[in-house]
Amino acid sequence: MLRIILFALMLSPLTVFGCSCFSEAKSFKDETNEYDAIFTGVALKTVKISGDWDTSFYKTELKVQQVWKNKAVLNSVFIKTNIENNSCGGPAPTIGNTFLVFAHVTKDGLYATGGCSTFMDLEQVEQNLSTSNFKEKEEWQTVIKGMWSDLGRPLVVYSK
C-alpha cells in the first residue's frame, strides 16, 4: 500500500486535492486483491464524455501489453478515468504513452480508474525520475523495482 501511495504522490502535481483515499489493505498483495484487473497498455485514443463534475470522464482505448490480474482482459480495452481533480481525476491520458492500470470493472464493461486506484503513466514516471536528484531517484527506483517484483510474472503477454 505504501508503494501505491508513494506512486500516486509522485505522479500528482503539487496541488490541494478535494479527494481522499483510505484503504484497509495491509500489504501490496492485499492492495492488489482489491482490484478486478491489473495490466499495462498503450493509450490509442481518448474521448471526453461530458456530464456534470461527477459524471464526466475520459474514455480511453488501450492496447494491452501485459496482464497481471484477470485473464479475461482483452488485448484492446476501454478505460474510464475521472476528469475532475476533486474526484481524484486529472488530465486526459497521453496518447502513445504506456500506463500501469489497477482497475475495477464497471456495469458498462469499462475498466474504471481514478478515484483511489492506480493509473500510472510510465513515461511520466521516467521523466520525473530524470529530473530528480540522486537521492530521490535512488529511493524511487527502489520502490519501482519492488513494485514490479511484487507484481511478479504477468499472466498474459500480448505481442506488440
TORKOL-4160 file (C-alpha; in steps of 0.2 Angstrom, whole numbers, padded with zeros to 4 digits, m for minus):
160
<pt num="1" X="0000" Y="0000" Z="0000"/>
<pt num="2" X="0014" Y="0012" Z="0004"/>
<pt num="3" X="0021" Y="0009" Z="m0013"/>
<pt num="4" X="0005" Y="0014" Z="m0021"/>
<pt num="5" X="0003" Y="0029" Z="m0011"/>
<pt num="6" X="0021" Y="0035" Z="m0015"/>
<pt num="7" X="0017" Y="0032" Z="m0033"/>
<pt num="8" X="0001" Y="0042" Z="m0033"/>
<pt num="9" X="0010" Y="0056" Z="m0024"/>
<pt num="10" X="0025" Y="0055" Z="m0036"/>
<pt num="11" X="0013" Y="0057" Z="m0051"/>
<pt num="12" X="0002" Y="0070" Z="m0044"/>
<pt num="13" X="0005" Y="0089" Z="m0047"/>
<pt num="14" X="0008" Y="0098" Z="m0031"/>
<pt num="15" X="m0009" Y="0105" Z="m0028"/>
<pt num="16" X="m0023" Y="0103" Z="m0015"/>
<pt num="17" X="m0034" Y="0088" Z="m0018"/>
<pt num="18" X="m0053" Y="0088" Z="m0014"/>
<pt num="19" X="m0052" Y="0069" Z="m0013"/>
<pt num="20" X="m0045" Y="0057" Z="m0001"/>
<pt num="21" X="m0041" Y="0039" Z="m0001"/>
<pt num="22" X="m0041" Y="0026" Z="0013"/>
<pt num="23" X="m0038" Y="0008" Z="0011"/>
<pt num="24" X="m0039" Y="m0006" Z="0024"/>
<pt num="25" X="m0025" Y="m0016" Z="0014"/>
<pt num="26" X="m0011" Y="m0021" Z="0025"/>
<pt num="27" X="0001" Y="m0026" Z="0011"/>
<pt num="28" X="0004" Y="m0024" Z="m0008"/>
<pt num="29" X="m0004" Y="m0041" Z="m0011"/>
<pt num="30" X="m0019" Y="m0035" Z="m0001"/>
<pt num="31" X="m0020" Y="m0019" Z="m0011"/>
<pt num="32" X="m0019" Y="m0028" Z="m0027"/>
<pt num="33" X="m0033" Y="m0040" Z="m0021"/>
<pt num="34" X="m0045" Y="m0025" Z="m0020"/>
<pt num="35" X="m0045" Y="m0023" Z="m0040"/>
<pt num="36" X="m0053" Y="m0033" Z="m0053"/>
<pt num="37" X="m0039" Y="m0031" Z="m0066"/>
<pt num="38" X="m0021" Y="m0026" Z="m0066"/>
<pt num="39" X="m0012" Y="m0023" Z="m0083"/>
<pt num="40" X="m0001" Y="m0012" Z="m0094"/>
<pt num="41" X="m0007" Y="m0004" Z="m0110"/>
<pt num="42" X="m0003" Y="0010" Z="m0123"/>
<pt num="43" X="m0016" Y="0024" Z="m0125"/>
<pt num="44" X="m0023" Y="0024" Z="m0143"/>
<pt num="45" X="m0037" Y="0037" Z="m0142"/>
<pt num="46" X="m0046" Y="0047" Z="m0129"/>
<pt num="47" X="m0064" Y="0054" Z="m0129"/>
<pt num="48" X="m0071" Y="0066" Z="m0116"/>
<pt num="49" X="m0088" Y="0060" Z="m0111"/>
<pt num="50" X="m0097" Y="0076" Z="m0105"/>
<pt num="51" X="m0108" Y="0077" Z="m0089"/>
<pt num="52" X="m0108" Y="0087" Z="m0073"/>
<pt num="53" X="m0092" Y="0086" Z="m0061"/>
<pt num="54" X="m0095" Y="0069" Z="m0055"/>
<pt num="55" X="m0102" Y="0060" Z="m0071"/>
<pt num="56" X="m0089" Y="0067" Z="m0084"/>
<pt num="57" X="m0074" Y="0056" Z="m0088"/>
<pt num="58" X="m0061" Y="0051" Z="m0101"/>
<pt num="59" X="m0065" Y="0035" Z="m0111"/>
<pt num="60" X="m0048" Y="0029" Z="m0117"/>
<pt num="61" X="m0044" Y="0014" Z="m0128"/>
<pt num="62" X="m0028" Y="0005" Z="m0123"/>
<pt num="63" X="m0019" Y="m0008" Z="m0132"/>
<pt num="64" X="m0015" Y="m0020" Z="m0118"/>
<pt num="65" X="0003" Y="m0027" Z="m0117"/>
<pt num="66" X="0003" Y="m0037" Z="m0101"/>
<pt num="67" X="m0010" Y="m0043" Z="m0088"/>
<pt num="68" X="m0006" Y="m0047" Z="m0070"/>
<pt num="69" X="m0023" Y="m0050" Z="m0064"/>
<pt num="70" X="m0039" Y="m0056" Z="m0073"/>
<pt num="71" X="m0035" Y="m0067" Z="m0088"/>
<pt num="72" X="m0051" Y="m0060" Z="m0096"/>
<pt num="73" X="m0043" Y="m0043" Z="m0100"/>
<pt num="74" X="m0043" Y="m0042" Z="m0119"/>
<pt num="75" X="m0029" Y="m0035" Z="m0130"/>
<pt num="76" X="m0039" Y="m0020" Z="m0133"/>
<pt num="77" X="m0049" Y="m0012" Z="m0119"/>
<pt num="78" X="m0058" Y="0004" Z="m0114"/>
<pt num="79" X="m0054" Y="0013" Z="m0098"/>
<pt num="80" X="m0063" Y="0026" Z="m0089"/>
<pt num="81" X="m0054" Y="0040" Z="m0079"/>
<pt num="82" X="m0060" Y="0054" Z="m0069"/>
<pt num="83" X="m0059" Y="0072" Z="m0076"/>
<pt num="84" X="m0061" Y="0082" Z="m0060"/>
<pt num="85" X="m0047" Y="0084" Z="m0048"/>
<pt num="86" X="m0060" Y="0085" Z="m0035"/>
<pt num="87" X="m0064" Y="0067" Z="m0038"/>
<pt num="88" X="m0046" Y="0062" Z="m0040"/>
<pt num="89" X="m0045" Y="0064" Z="m0058"/>
<pt num="90" X="m0034" Y="0074" Z="m0069"/>
<pt num="91" X="m0029" Y="0077" Z="m0087"/>
<pt num="92" X="m0033" Y="0065" Z="m0102"/>
<pt num="93" X="m0021" Y="0051" Z="m0104"/>
<pt num="94" X="m0007" Y="0055" Z="m0116"/>
<pt num="95" X="m0009" Y="0046" Z="m0132"/>
<pt num="96" X="0005" Y="0034" Z="m0136"/>
<pt num="97" X="0011" Y="0033" Z="m0118"/>
<pt num="98" X="0011" Y="0016" Z="m0108"/>
<pt num="99" X="0000" Y="0015" Z="m0092"/>
<pt num="100" X="0000" Y="0003" Z="m0077"/>
<pt num="101" X="m0018" Y="0001" Z="m0073"/>
<pt num="102" X="m0026" Y="m0005" Z="m0057"/>
<pt num="103" X="m0045" Y="m0005" Z="m0061"/>
<pt num="104" X="m0062" Y="m0010" Z="m0056"/>
<pt num="105" X="m0074" Y="m0017" Z="m0070"/>
<pt num="106" X="m0090" Y="m0006" Z="m0072"/>
<pt num="107" X="m0108" Y="m0011" Z="m0076"/>
<pt num="108" X="m0105" Y="m0005" Z="m0094"/>
<pt num="109" X="m0089" Y="m0016" Z="m0096"/>
<pt num="110" X="m0076" Y="m0002" Z="m0095"/>
<pt num="111" X="m0061" Y="m0003" Z="m0083"/>
<pt num="112" X="m0063" Y="0011" Z="m0071"/>
<pt num="113" X="m0048" Y="0020" Z="m0064"/>
<pt num="114" X="m0046" Y="0036" Z="m0055"/>
<pt num="115" X="m0053" Y="0039" Z="m0038"/>
<pt num="116" X="m0041" Y="0029" Z="m0027"/>
<pt num="117" X="m0035" Y="0016" Z="m0040"/>
<pt num="118" X="m0018" Y="0016" Z="m0048"/>
<pt num="119" X="m0017" Y="0023" Z="m0065"/>
<pt num="120" X="0001" Y="0027" Z="m0069"/>
<pt num="121" X="0009" Y="0035" Z="m0084"/>
<pt num="122" X="0025" Y="0025" Z="m0085"/>
<pt num="123" X="0033" Y="0038" Z="m0097"/>
<pt num="124" X="0029" Y="0052" Z="m0085"/>
<pt num="125" X="0037" Y="0042" Z="m0071"/>
<pt num="126" X="0053" Y="0040" Z="m0081"/>
<pt num="127" X="0053" Y="0059" Z="m0085"/>
<pt num="128" X="0050" Y="0063" Z="m0066"/>
<pt num="129" X="0065" Y="0052" Z="m0062"/>
<pt num="130" X="0076" Y="0060" Z="m0074"/>
<pt num="131" X="0073" Y="0077" Z="m0066"/>
<pt num="132" X="0075" Y="0070" Z="m0048"/>
<pt num="133" X="0091" Y="0072" Z="m0038"/>
<pt num="134" X="0102" Y="0057" Z="m0034"/>
<pt num="135" X="0094" Y="0053" Z="m0018"/>
<pt num="136" X="0076" Y="0054" Z="m0024"/>
<pt num="137" X="0080" Y="0044" Z="m0039"/>
<pt num="138" X="0088" Y="0030" Z="m0029"/>
<pt num="139" X="0073" Y="0030" Z="m0017"/>
<pt num="140" X="0060" Y="0029" Z="m0031"/>
<pt num="141" X="0070" Y="0016" Z="m0041"/>
<pt num="142" X="0070" Y="0005" Z="m0026"/>
<pt num="143" X="0051" Y="0007" Z="m0024"/>
<pt num="144" X="0048" Y="0004" Z="m0043"/>
<pt num="145" X="0059" Y="m0011" Z="m0043"/>
<pt num="146" X="0050" Y="m0018" Z="m0028"/>
<pt num="147" X="0033" Y="m0015" Z="m0036"/>
<pt num="148" X="0037" Y="m0024" Z="m0052"/>
<pt num="149" X="0044" Y="m0038" Z="m0041"/>
<pt num="150" X="0029" Y="m0039" Z="m0030"/>
<pt num="151" X="0018" Y="m0040" Z="m0046"/>
<pt num="152" X="0028" Y="m0055" Z="m0052"/>
<pt num="153" X="0027" Y="m0063" Z="m0069"/>
<pt num="154" X="0012" Y="m0057" Z="m0080"/>
<pt num="155" X="m0002" Y="m0070" Z="m0083"/>
<pt num="156" X="m0004" Y="m0064" Z="m0101"/>
<pt num="157" X="0008" Y="m0056" Z="m0113"/>
<pt num="158" X="0001" Y="m0049" Z="m0129"/>
<pt num="159" X="0013" Y="m0047" Z="m0144"/>
<pt num="160" X="0017" Y="m0030" Z="m0148"/>
